[in-house]
Amino acid sequence: MLLLLAGTVLPLAAADKNPPWEKPLREGRYLYLDNCSVCHEINRPKKNKFGPSLFGLFQSEKMPLSRAKPTDELVAAKIKNGGVIMPSFRDYLTDEQIEKLIAYIRSRH
């Protein structure tokens, strides 16, 4: 009887907490490391890599190259469509993954 009760309590407790890999900022960090970190710095305001630094992107008045005010929609479009040198990620990242990536970038300031 005790084993049966424990079996019903554990799944309910586990349902309240997402595993670490399902937390949006953590997943966004992993997506950044896997897809963006080669070209973009995110921990320092200075440009130390090929692409512009993403540090404090959403706190700035203008995006590094387009000079437009950074919004989730504009950053998502850049990720999906790429740019002159930046590749398109529309075939590699889902909309949900892009949202988590943007949430992570937004958190870095």
The 8 nearest C-alpha neighbors of each residue, nearest first, counted from 0:
[[1, 3, 2, 4, 5, 6, 7, 8],
 [0, 2, 4, 3, 5, 6, 7, 8],
 [3, 1, 5, 4, 0, 6, 7, 8],
 [2, 4, 6, 0, 1, 5, 7, 8],
 [3, 5, 1, 7, 6, 2, 0, 8],
 [6, 4, 2, 8, 7, 3, 9, 1],
 [5, 7, 3, 4, 8, 9, 2, 10],
 [6, 8, 4, 5, 9, 10, 3, 11],
 [7, 9, 5, 11, 6, 10, 12, 4],
 [10, 8, 12, 11, 6, 7, 13, 5],
 [9, 11, 13, 12, 8, 7, 14, 6],
 [12, 10, 14, 8, 9, 13, 15, 7],
 [13, 11, 9, 14, 10, 15, 8, 16],
 [12, 14, 10, 15, 11, 16, 9, 17],
 [13, 15, 11, 12, 16, 10, 17, 9],
 [16, 14, 13, 12, 17, 11, 10, 18],
 [17, 15, 14, 13, 18, 12, 19, 22],
 [16, 18, 21, 19, 22, 15, 14, 13],
 [17, 19, 21, 20, 16, 22, 13, 14],
 [20, 18, 21, 22, 17, 25, 26, 16],
 [19, 21, 18, 22, 26, 25, 17, 23],
 [22, 20, 19, 18, 17, 23, 26, 25],
 [21, 23, 25, 19, 20, 24, 26, 17],
 [22, 24, 26, 99, 25, 27, 21, 102],
 [25, 23, 27, 103, 26, 22, 28, 99],
 [24, 26, 28, 27, 22, 23, 29, 20],
 [25, 27, 29, 23, 28, 24, 20, 22],
 [26, 28, 100, 99, 24, 30, 103, 25],
 [29, 27, 31, 25, 26, 30, 103, 24],
 [28, 30, 32, 26, 31, 27, 33, 25],
 [29, 31, 27, 33, 28, 32, 34, 26],
 [32, 30, 35, 28, 34, 29, 33, 36],
 [33, 31, 36, 29, 30, 34, 35, 28],
 [34, 32, 30, 31, 29, 35, 36, 37],
 [35, 33, 31, 32, 30, 36, 37, 29],
 [34, 36, 31, 37, 39, 38, 32, 33],
 [37, 35, 32, 39, 38, 31, 34, 40],
 [36, 38, 35, 39, 34, 48, 32, 49],
 [37, 39, 50, 49, 48, 36, 35, 40],
 [40, 38, 50, 36, 52, 35, 48, 51],
 [41, 39, 52, 53, 42, 48, 36, 43],
 [40, 42, 54, 53, 43, 52, 39, 107],
 [41, 43, 54, 40, 44, 107, 108, 53],
 [44, 42, 45, 41, 54, 40, 52, 46],
 [43, 45, 54, 52, 46, 42, 55, 41],
 [46, 44, 43, 47, 52, 40, 54, 51],
 [45, 47, 52, 48, 51, 40, 44, 50],
 [48, 46, 45, 40, 49, 52, 39, 51],
 [49, 47, 38, 50, 46, 39, 40, 51],
 [48, 50, 38, 39, 51, 47, 46, 37],
 [51, 49, 38, 39, 48, 52, 46, 40],
 [50, 52, 46, 39, 63, 53, 49, 40],
 [51, 53, 40, 46, 39, 54, 41, 44],
 [52, 54, 41, 56, 40, 55, 39, 51],
 [55, 53, 41, 44, 56, 52, 108, 107],
 [56, 54, 108, 58, 57, 107, 53, 59],
 [55, 57, 53, 54, 59, 58, 62, 105],
 [58, 56, 59, 55, 69, 105, 70, 60],
 [57, 59, 55, 56, 60, 108, 105, 69],
 [60, 58, 57, 56, 61, 55, 62, 69],
 [59, 61, 68, 58, 62, 69, 67, 57],
 [62, 60, 68, 66, 67, 59, 69, 63],
 [61, 63, 66, 67, 69, 65, 64, 68],
 [64, 62, 66, 65, 61, 51, 52, 56],
 [63, 65, 66, 62, 51, 67, 61, 50],
 [64, 66, 67, 62, 63, 61, 68, 69],
 [65, 67, 61, 62, 64, 63, 68, 60],
 [68, 66, 61, 65, 62, 69, 60, 64],
 [67, 69, 61, 60, 62, 70, 66, 59],
 [70, 68, 62, 57, 67, 61, 73, 74],
 [71, 69, 73, 72, 74, 68, 57, 75],
 [70, 72, 74, 73, 75, 101, 69, 98],
 [71, 73, 75, 70, 74, 76, 69, 77],
 [74, 72, 76, 70, 75, 71, 77, 69],
 [73, 75, 77, 71, 76, 72, 70, 78],
 [76, 74, 72, 78, 77, 73, 71, 79],
 [75, 77, 79, 73, 74, 78, 80, 72],
 [78, 76, 74, 81, 80, 75, 79, 73],
 [79, 77, 75, 76, 81, 80, 88, 74],
 [78, 80, 89, 88, 76, 87, 77, 81],
 [81, 79, 87, 77, 78, 76, 82, 89],
 [82, 80, 87, 86, 85, 77, 78, 79],
 [81, 83, 85, 84, 86, 80, 77, 87],
 [82, 84, 85, 81, 86, 80, 87, 64],
 [83, 85, 82, 86, 81, 50, 87, 49],
 [86, 84, 82, 81, 83, 87, 50, 78],
 [87, 85, 81, 84, 88, 82, 80, 83],
 [86, 88, 81, 80, 79, 89, 78, 85],
 [87, 89, 79, 91, 90, 92, 78, 86],
 [88, 90, 79, 91, 87, 92, 80, 93],
 [89, 91, 88, 92, 87, 93, 79, 80],
 [92, 90, 88, 89, 93, 87, 79, 34],
 [93, 91, 89, 88, 96, 90, 97, 94],
 [92, 94, 96, 95, 97, 91, 89, 90],
 [93, 95, 97, 96, 98, 92, 89, 75],
 [94, 96, 98, 93, 97, 99, 92, 100],
 [97, 95, 99, 93, 98, 94, 92, 100],
 [96, 98, 100, 94, 95, 99, 101, 93],
 [99, 97, 95, 101, 96, 100, 102, 94],
 [100, 98, 27, 102, 96, 23, 97, 101],
 [99, 101, 27, 97, 103, 102, 98, 96],
 [100, 102, 104, 98, 103, 99, 105, 97],
 [103, 101, 99, 105, 100, 104, 98, 106],
 [102, 104, 27, 24, 106, 100, 101, 105],
 [103, 105, 101, 106, 107, 102, 100, 53],
 [106, 104, 102, 103, 107, 57, 101, 56],
 [107, 105, 103, 104, 108, 102, 24, 55],
 [108, 106, 104, 105, 54, 55, 103, 41],
 [107, 55, 54, 106, 58, 105, 56, 42]]
